Amino acid sequence: PYLFSLSPAGFVEEPERKYCFECDSEEQCQEWIEALKRASYEFMRRCLIFYRNEIQKMTGKDPLEQYGISEEARFQLGTHK
């Protein structure tokens, strides 16, 4: 009785692909859903931006500068991929 499915829009080769999850409880379903959200690109991008800004506040330096990606728009506040 505890099922949920996921249909990622990013599968160009297999647009009809669907993942079905079966859990033992409603709580377990919610844990899976939260884990999948935290694993998303957008969540990780937001975390990167947050920690990048925190490090910059503490050190006065952009931690991404050494990798040559400090000016990339996707890692700036207020921008989206």
Buried (B, 14 or more C-beta within 10 A) or exposed (E): EBEBEEEEEEEEEEEEEEEEBEBEEEEEBEEBBEEBEEEEEEEEBEEBBEEBEEBBEEEEEBBBEEEEEBEEEEBEEEEEE
